[in-house]
Amino acid sequence: MFVTLGKLQPLELRDLVGQFLVDRFVVVDLLAHCLDCLIETFHTRHQLRCQSAQLFRA
């Protein structure tokens, strides 16, 4: 039980499990977004390196 507005409210297990799953999905989504940004950064750096190498060869 927990207190809200001075009243005891029952805290059900399904509420805890539901909130836990929602929080886990948010964390997984953020990690996937960070990984996507990291991959995009590496791809952009690779493209810039290739373009600068072509520029200096010409």
Rosetta constraint file for C-alpha pairs under 8 A:
AtomPair CA 1 CA 8 HARMONIC 6.08 0.50
AtomPair CA 1 CA 9 HARMONIC 5.39 0.50
AtomPair CA 1 CA 10 HARMONIC 4.51 0.50
AtomPair CA 1 CA 11 HARMONIC 5.06 0.50
AtomPair CA 2 CA 8 HARMONIC 5.55 0.50
AtomPair CA 2 CA 9 HARMONIC 5.47 0.50
AtomPair CA 2 CA 10 HARMONIC 6.71 0.50
AtomPair CA 2 CA 11 HARMONIC 6.72 0.50
AtomPair CA 3 CA 7 HARMONIC 5.42 0.50
AtomPair CA 3 CA 8 HARMONIC 4.64 0.50
AtomPair CA 3 CA 9 HARMONIC 6.08 0.50
AtomPair CA 4 CA 8 HARMONIC 6.53 0.50
AtomPair CA 4 CA 9 HARMONIC 6.89 0.50
AtomPair CA 11 CA 15 HARMONIC 7.02 0.50
AtomPair CA 11 CA 16 HARMONIC 7.65 0.50
AtomPair CA 12 CA 16 HARMONIC 6.68 0.50
AtomPair CA 13 CA 17 HARMONIC 6.15 0.50
AtomPair CA 14 CA 18 HARMONIC 5.84 0.50
AtomPair CA 15 CA 19 HARMONIC 6.10 0.50
AtomPair CA 16 CA 20 HARMONIC 6.02 0.50
AtomPair CA 17 CA 21 HARMONIC 6.16 0.50
AtomPair CA 18 CA 22 HARMONIC 6.23 0.50
AtomPair CA 19 CA 23 HARMONIC 6.08 0.50
AtomPair CA 20 CA 24 HARMONIC 6.15 0.50
AtomPair CA 21 CA 25 HARMONIC 6.15 0.50
AtomPair CA 22 CA 26 HARMONIC 6.31 0.50
AtomPair CA 23 CA 27 HARMONIC 6.29 0.50
AtomPair CA 24 CA 28 HARMONIC 6.12 0.50
AtomPair CA 25 CA 29 HARMONIC 5.99 0.50
AtomPair CA 26 CA 30 HARMONIC 6.17 0.50
AtomPair CA 27 CA 31 HARMONIC 6.17 0.50
AtomPair CA 28 CA 32 HARMONIC 6.13 0.50
AtomPair CA 29 CA 33 HARMONIC 6.17 0.50
AtomPair CA 30 CA 34 HARMONIC 6.17 0.50
AtomPair CA 31 CA 35 HARMONIC 6.14 0.50
AtomPair CA 32 CA 36 HARMONIC 6.11 0.50
AtomPair CA 33 CA 37 HARMONIC 6.22 0.50
AtomPair CA 34 CA 38 HARMONIC 6.15 0.50
AtomPair CA 35 CA 39 HARMONIC 6.18 0.50
AtomPair CA 36 CA 40 HARMONIC 6.15 0.50
AtomPair CA 37 CA 41 HARMONIC 6.12 0.50
AtomPair CA 38 CA 42 HARMONIC 6.33 0.50
AtomPair CA 39 CA 43 HARMONIC 6.12 0.50
AtomPair CA 40 CA 44 HARMONIC 6.10 0.50
AtomPair CA 41 CA 45 HARMONIC 6.18 0.50
AtomPair CA 42 CA 46 HARMONIC 6.11 0.50
AtomPair CA 43 CA 47 HARMONIC 6.24 0.50
AtomPair CA 44 CA 48 HARMONIC 6.23 0.50
AtomPair CA 45 CA 49 HARMONIC 6.18 0.50
AtomPair CA 46 CA 50 HARMONIC 6.23 0.50
AtomPair CA 47 CA 51 HARMONIC 6.13 0.50
AtomPair CA 48 CA 52 HARMONIC 6.04 0.50
AtomPair CA 49 CA 53 HARMONIC 6.12 0.50
AtomPair CA 50 CA 54 HARMONIC 6.25 0.50
AtomPair CA 51 CA 55 HARMONIC 6.13 0.50
AtomPair CA 52 CA 56 HARMONIC 6.26 0.50
AtomPair CA 53 CA 57 HARMONIC 6.21 0.50
AtomPair CA 54 CA 58 HARMONIC 6.30 0.50
